[in-house]
Amino acid sequence: MDTRPDISVVVPAYNEVDNLAPLFAELRAALEPTGRSWELVMIDDGSKDGTAEAIAAEAQRDPRVVALLLERNAGQSAALAAGLARARGAIIVTLDADLQNDPADLPRLLDALKDADVVSGVRQNRQDSWVRLVSSRIANAVRRGVLGDPVTDIGCSFKAYRREQLQGLPMFVGVHRFLPALCVFRGARYAEVMLNHRARRHGVSKYGVGNRLWRGIADLIGVQWLKTRLVTYKVRGEE
């Protein structure tokens, strides 16, 4: 008997212990009314504030919570890759642990996925500083100009995928920002939905303009190269 869940929610976390209790509660409140089976794959990326212990304790209380505790801080891309590799659902949803994404929007992503293979959120009324807003708009415009992808808000981590769209994708530093684009390059049907955005309640952001600029440029060059090298094919008689 197939015991795999319908939905896997994959959430990397780094030093987010104060956000975890409300995150668990809000995700359950969003998932239960769907009527689908689900699992929550929580990845601790080498936190120092008790995040790992909180995740492990939640997994003990609820078998639908899967605790992945990395030995050291490996970065968001590595943490996400670890979670995706262990997610078992036919639908895979990703979001950050900082509660700036509103889990109540999850049904909107699932609804949009009925007619798409990949759905990406677009943050409305962003609760960020003007510096981050301006840098985000510039980065998105440059990326779309270079890659020609349709993703409006690459920085929104709240996304939904049909499982097969992620299979075989290369994993590299920075991949968490480019997964929808890589799927589109391989022929995935793409959709976007407007989502709520909230101010951070606890903790501090792990990213800023300074630690994104040069890494983002290097990533963009690498993904542009990768776009020209992706292998795509269709077998006659197969859908």
C-alpha positions as CSV (number, residue, x, y, z in Angstrom):
1,M,0.0,0.0,0.0
2,D,1.3,3.5,-1.0
3,T,1.6,5.5,2.2
4,R,3.2,8.5,0.7
5,P,1.5,11.8,1.5
6,D,-0.3,14.0,-1.0
7,I,1.6,17.1,0.0
8,S,5.1,17.6,1.3
9,V,5.9,21.1,2.8
10,V,9.6,21.7,2.9
11,V,10.9,24.4,5.2
12,P,14.6,25.2,5.8
13,A,15.3,26.9,9.1
14,Y,18.4,28.7,10.5
15,N,18.2,30.3,14.0
16,E,14.4,30.6,13.9
17,V,13.5,29.0,17.2
18,D,11.0,31.7,18.2
19,N,9.1,31.4,15.0
20,L,8.7,27.7,15.0
21,A,5.7,27.2,17.3
22,P,3.4,29.7,15.4
23,L,4.8,28.3,12.1
24,F,3.7,24.7,13.1
25,A,0.3,25.9,14.2
26,E,-0.3,28.0,11.1
27,L,0.8,25.3,8.7
28,R,-1.5,22.8,10.4
29,A,-4.4,25.2,10.2
30,A,-3.7,25.7,6.5
31,L,-3.2,22.0,5.6
32,E,-6.0,20.3,7.6
33,P,-8.9,21.8,5.6
34,T,-7.5,20.6,2.3
35,G,-8.5,17.1,3.2
36,R,-5.2,15.7,1.8
37,S,-2.5,13.8,3.6
38,W,0.6,15.7,4.3
39,E,4.1,15.8,5.8
40,L,6.1,18.7,7.0
41,V,9.9,18.3,6.3
42,M,11.7,20.7,8.6
43,I,15.5,21.1,8.0
44,D,17.7,22.7,10.6
45,D,20.7,24.3,8.9
46,G,23.1,24.0,11.8
47,S,21.4,26.5,14.1
48,K,22.8,27.7,17.4
49,D,19.7,28.9,19.1
50,G,17.7,25.7,19.8
51,T,16.0,25.4,16.4
52,A,17.2,21.8,16.0
53,E,15.9,20.8,19.4
54,A,12.5,22.4,18.7
55,I,12.2,20.6,15.4
56,A,13.2,17.3,16.9
57,A,10.6,17.7,19.7
58,E,7.8,18.5,17.2
59,A,8.7,15.4,15.2
60,Q,8.4,13.4,18.4
61,R,4.9,14.8,19.0
62,D,3.6,14.5,15.4
63,P,4.8,11.7,13.1
64,R,3.9,13.9,10.1
65,V,6.8,16.2,11.0
66,V,10.1,15.0,9.6
67,A,13.2,16.4,11.3
68,L,16.3,16.7,9.2
69,L,19.2,18.1,11.3
70,L,22.3,19.1,9.3
71,E,25.6,18.6,11.0
72,R,26.7,22.2,10.2
73,N,25.5,25.3,8.6
74,A,25.5,24.5,4.9
75,G,23.4,27.4,3.5
76,Q,19.8,27.6,2.3
77,S,20.3,25.8,-1.1
78,A,21.9,22.8,0.6
79,A,19.2,22.7,3.3
80,L,16.5,22.9,0.7
81,A,18.1,20.2,-1.4
82,A,18.3,17.9,1.6
83,G,14.6,18.5,2.2
84,L,13.6,18.0,-1.4
85,A,15.6,14.7,-1.6
86,R,13.5,13.3,1.4
87,A,10.1,14.8,0.5
88,R,7.7,12.0,-0.5
89,G,4.6,14.0,-1.6
90,A,3.2,14.2,-5.2
91,I,3.0,18.0,-4.5
92,I,5.9,19.8,-2.9
93,V,5.5,23.2,-1.3
94,T,8.4,25.3,-0.1
95,L,8.5,28.3,2.2
96,D,10.8,30.0,4.7
97,A,10.5,29.6,8.4
98,D,10.5,33.3,9.3
99,L,6.7,33.7,9.1
100,Q,6.9,36.5,6.5
101,N,5.2,34.0,4.2
102,D,1.6,33.5,5.4
103,P,0.8,29.8,5.5
104,A,-2.9,30.7,5.1
105,D,-2.1,31.3,1.5
106,L,-1.2,27.7,0.9
107,P,-4.6,26.7,-0.6
108,R,-4.2,29.5,-3.2
109,L,-1.0,27.8,-4.4
110,L,-2.6,24.4,-4.5
111,D,-5.6,25.8,-6.5
112,A,-3.3,27.4,-9.1
113,L,-1.4,24.1,-9.4
114,K,-4.5,22.5,-10.9
115,D,-3.6,24.1,-14.3
116,A,0.2,24.4,-13.9
117,D,3.2,22.3,-13.0
118,V,4.9,25.1,-11.0
119,V,3.3,27.9,-9.0
120,S,5.4,30.8,-7.6
121,G,4.2,33.4,-5.1
122,V,4.4,37.1,-5.7
123,R,4.6,39.1,-2.5
124,Q,2.0,41.9,-2.1
125,N,2.6,45.0,0.1
126,R,6.1,43.8,1.0
127,Q,7.1,44.5,4.6
128,D,10.7,45.2,3.8
129,S,13.0,48.2,3.9
130,W,13.1,50.4,0.9
131,V,16.7,49.3,0.2
132,R,15.6,45.7,-0.1
133,L,12.6,46.6,-2.2
134,V,14.7,48.6,-4.7
135,S,17.5,46.0,-4.9
136,S,14.9,43.2,-5.3
137,R,13.2,45.0,-8.2
138,I,16.6,45.7,-9.9
139,A,17.7,42.1,-9.4
140,N,14.4,40.7,-10.8
141,A,14.6,42.9,-13.9
142,V,18.2,42.0,-14.6
143,R,17.6,38.3,-14.1
144,R,14.5,38.3,-16.4
145,G,16.5,40.3,-19.0
146,V,19.4,37.8,-19.0
147,L,17.5,34.5,-18.6
148,G,14.2,35.4,-20.2
149,D,12.2,33.6,-17.5
150,P,8.7,34.6,-16.4
151,V,9.3,34.7,-12.7
152,T,8.2,38.0,-11.2
153,D,9.4,37.6,-7.7
154,I,12.4,35.3,-7.4
155,G,12.9,36.1,-3.7
156,C,9.5,34.7,-2.7
157,S,10.2,31.2,-1.3
158,F,6.5,30.2,-1.1
159,K,6.1,27.9,-4.1
160,A,4.4,24.7,-5.2
161,Y,5.6,22.1,-7.6
162,R,4.4,18.8,-9.1
163,R,7.0,16.3,-7.9
164,E,8.1,15.2,-11.3
165,Q,9.2,18.8,-12.2
166,L,11.9,18.8,-9.6
167,Q,13.3,15.3,-10.5
168,G,16.7,15.4,-12.0
169,L,17.4,19.1,-11.6
170,P,21.0,20.0,-10.7
171,M,21.5,21.2,-7.1
172,F,24.1,24.0,-6.6
173,V,24.7,27.0,-4.3
174,G,21.9,29.5,-5.1
175,V,19.6,27.0,-6.7
176,H,16.7,27.9,-4.3
177,R,16.3,31.1,-6.2
178,F,16.2,29.5,-9.6
179,L,14.1,26.3,-9.3
180,P,11.0,27.7,-11.0
181,A,13.1,29.1,-13.9
182,L,14.9,25.7,-14.3
183,C,11.5,23.9,-14.4
184,V,10.2,26.4,-17.1
185,F,13.4,25.9,-19.2
186,R,12.5,22.2,-19.2
187,G,8.9,22.9,-20.4
188,A,6.9,23.1,-17.2
189,R,3.6,25.0,-17.2
190,Y,4.1,28.1,-15.0
191,A,1.7,30.2,-12.9
192,E,1.9,32.9,-10.3
193,V,-0.4,34.0,-7.5
194,M,-0.4,37.1,-5.4
195,L,0.4,36.3,-1.7
196,N,0.3,38.1,1.6
197,H,3.6,39.3,3.0
198,R,4.2,40.0,6.7
199,A,6.8,41.8,8.8
200,R,9.3,39.5,10.6
201,R,8.2,38.9,14.1
202,H,11.3,37.3,15.7
203,G,14.9,37.0,14.8
204,V,16.8,38.8,12.0
205,S,17.1,38.3,8.3
206,K,20.0,36.2,7.1
207,Y,20.4,38.1,3.8
208,G,21.2,41.6,2.9
209,V,22.3,43.6,-0.2
210,G,25.9,43.1,0.6
211,N,25.9,39.3,0.8
212,R,23.7,38.9,-2.2
213,L,25.1,41.1,-4.9
214,W,28.3,39.3,-6.1
215,R,26.9,35.9,-5.3
216,G,23.8,36.7,-7.3
217,I,25.8,37.8,-10.3
218,A,27.9,34.6,-10.2
219,D,24.7,32.5,-9.9
220,L,23.1,34.4,-12.9
221,I,26.1,33.6,-15.1
222,G,26.1,30.0,-14.0
223,V,22.3,29.5,-14.6
224,Q,22.6,31.2,-18.0
225,W,25.2,28.7,-19.0
226,L,23.2,25.8,-17.5
227,K,20.1,26.9,-19.5
228,T,22.0,26.3,-22.7
229,R,23.1,22.9,-21.5
230,L,19.9,21.4,-20.1
231,V,18.9,18.1,-21.8
232,T,15.3,17.9,-22.9
233,Y,13.6,15.2,-24.9
234,K,10.2,13.6,-25.6
235,V,9.6,9.9,-26.3
236,R,7.1,9.1,-29.1
237,G,3.8,7.8,-27.8
238,E,4.3,9.1,-24.2
239,E,2.5,12.0,-22.8
